[in-house]
Amino acid sequence: MASRTFSERLRAIQQAKQTVLCVGLDPDPARLPLHLAQTHTLPEAVVAFNTAIIDATAGHACAFKLNFAFYEALGRSGWDVLDATIRQIPEDVLVIADAKRGDIGNSARFYAEAIFTGLRCDACTVAPYMGRDAVEPFLRIEGKAAFVLARTSNPGARDFQERLCDGEPLYRHVARQVAAWASEAPGDGGLVVGATSPEALRALRVLCPTLPFLIPGVGAQGGDPQQVMAAAATADGPVLVNSSRQILYAASGDDFAKAAREAADRLRRQLGMPG
């Protein structure tokens, strides 16, 4: 029996748990609860913090997204912290490496191997600026997915992504290419589309009706949950709506995990499920 695709696994998890929420595990050392910082080394404190957040929110999430910048900043211990964190994530929650890789083909192949084989992640964010050979290695593994940056949530997205190319924004060309590449590959392609641009979400859902969307920008960046779901969530087009700071730092004391659970459940209910 053939392995299930990433999208099939995602849909099954979302239906079983009734959630499209993706929790971002972006541990900022300056914001760790004081009792953890005082009783652990920094790497140990990060693992303890992440473990508590995972235990508290896994029931409300379909995925966890780990932003590699927060782990690489830990220096030599960063990879060990990543590995230890991923080992705490239950099987009914997907793991997304927010690494934004995007190098030439041979380098991309080794990046993909490190993330999908070494760390056992289910998906990775990928930058498309260098073209097909930078993305393709992340599409070669059945059951895995590459979420390609299309229209992101940061203010600087307009600098390049909205530049007109043959009469339409560049991000639309990117999306069309990702869909074409994914149609020929064993793995799945998806798009990173920011919650701060409902118009782009709507346009890209029309253009790519079945690709999964990873949607950052809800909460601290100002994206509206209802607008996001109305623009992008359909029966055929799955979405993962990410929230990091709003959940991770819902409280800063001993009750941080309880507050994170409540914040995750609240956002899960606000998002709902596609009708």
RAFEN-V654136 format. One record per pair of residues at least 4 apart in sequence whose C-alpha atoms are under 7 Angstrom apart, sorted by the first residue. I is the first residue (numbers start at 0). J is the second residue. If there is no record, write none. Layout:
I:J
I:J
This chain:
2:142
3:7
3:8
3:142
4:8
4:141
4:142
4:186
5:9
5:142
5:143
5:144
5:187
6:10
6:211
7:11
8:12
9:13
10:14
11:15
12:16
12:61
12:91
13:17
13:18
13:19
13:61
17:272
18:59
18:60
18:61
18:267
18:271
18:272
19:60
19:61
19:238
19:239
19:240
19:272
20:60
20:61
20:62
20:239
20:240
20:241
20:267
21:60
21:61
21:62
21:63
21:64
21:239
21:240
21:241
21:242
22:60
22:62
22:63
22:64
22:241
22:242
22:243
23:63
23:64
23:65
23:241
23:242
23:243
24:49
24:63
24:64
24:65
24:66
24:243
25:65
25:66
25:69
25:243
26:45
26:69
27:31
27:69
31:35
31:36
32:36
32:251
32:252
33:37
34:38
35:39
35:44
36:41
36:44
39:43
39:44
40:44
41:45
42:46
42:76
42:80
43:47
44:48
45:49
46:50
46:80
46:83
46:84
47:51
48:52
49:53
49:84
50:54
50:84
50:87
51:55
51:256
52:56
52:256
52:259
53:57
53:88
55:256
55:257
55:259
55:260
56:60
56:259
56:260
56:263
57:92
59:263
59:264
59:267
60:92
61:92
61:93
62:92
62:93
62:94
63:92
63:93
63:94
63:95
64:94
64:95
64:96
64:97
65:95
65:96
65:97
66:96
66:97
66:98
67:71
67:97
67:98
68:72
70:77
70:78
70:80
70:81
71:77
72:77
73:77
76:80
77:81
78:82
79:83
80:84
81:85
82:86
82:118
83:87
88:92
93:121
94:120
94:121
94:122
95:120
95:121
95:122
95:123
96:120
96:122
96:123
96:124
97:123
97:124
98:123
98:124
99:124
99:125
99:126
100:124
100:125
100:126
101:107
101:125
101:126
101:127
101:129
101:133
101:134
102:106
102:107
102:129
102:133
103:107
103:129
103:132
103:133
104:108
104:132
104:133
105:109
106:110
107:111
107:133
107:136
108:112
108:136
109:113
110:114
111:115
111:136
111:137
112:116
112:117
113:117
113:118
114:118
114:119
114:120
115:119
115:120
115:121
121:143
121:144
122:143
122:144
122:145
123:144
123:145
123:146
124:145
124:146
124:147
125:134
125:145
125:146
125:147
125:148
126:147
126:148
127:133
127:134
127:147
127:148
129:133
130:134
131:135
134:138
135:139
137:144
137:145
138:144
138:145
138:181
138:184
138:185
138:186
138:187
138:188
139:184
139:185
139:186
140:185
140:186
141:185
141:186
142:186
143:186
143:187
144:186
144:187
144:188
144:189
145:187
145:188
145:189
146:188
146:189
146:190
146:191
146:213
147:189
147:190
147:191
148:190
148:191
149:170
149:173
149:174
149:190
149:191
149:192
150:156
150:160
150:170
150:191
150:192
150:193
150:199
151:156
151:191
151:192
151:193
152:156
152:193
152:194
152:195
152:215
152:216
156:160
157:161
160:168
160:169
160:170
161:168
161:169
161:170
162:168
162:169
163:167
163:168
163:169
164:168
164:169
167:171
169:173
170:174
171:175
171:203
172:176
173:177
174:178
174:190
175:179
176:180
177:181
177:188
178:182
178:188
178:207
179:183
180:184
181:186
181:187
181:188
188:210
189:210
189:211
189:212
190:211
190:212
190:213
191:212
191:213
191:214
192:200
192:212
192:213
192:214
193:214
193:215
193:216
194:214
194:215
194:216
194:217
194:222
194:227
195:216
195:221
195:222
196:200
197:201
197:226
197:227
197:230
198:202
199:203
200:204
200:230
200:231
201:205
201:230
201:231
202:206
203:207
204:208
204:231
208:235
208:236
209:235
209:236
210:236
211:236
211:237
211:238
212:237
212:238
212:239
213:238
213:239
213:240
214:239
214:240
214:241
215:240
215:241
215:242
216:220
216:221
216:222
217:221
217:222
217:223
217:224
217:241
217:242
218:222
218:242
218:245
219:244
219:245
223:227
224:228
224:269
224:270
225:229
225:270
226:230
227:231
228:232
228:270
232:236
232:237
232:238
232:273
233:237
233:273
234:273
242:246
243:247
244:248
245:249
246:259
246:262
246:263
247:259
249:255
249:258
249:259
249:262
250:254
250:255
250:258
251:255
254:258
255:259
256:260
257:261
258:262
259:263
260:264
261:265
262:266
263:267
264:268
265:269
266:270
267:271
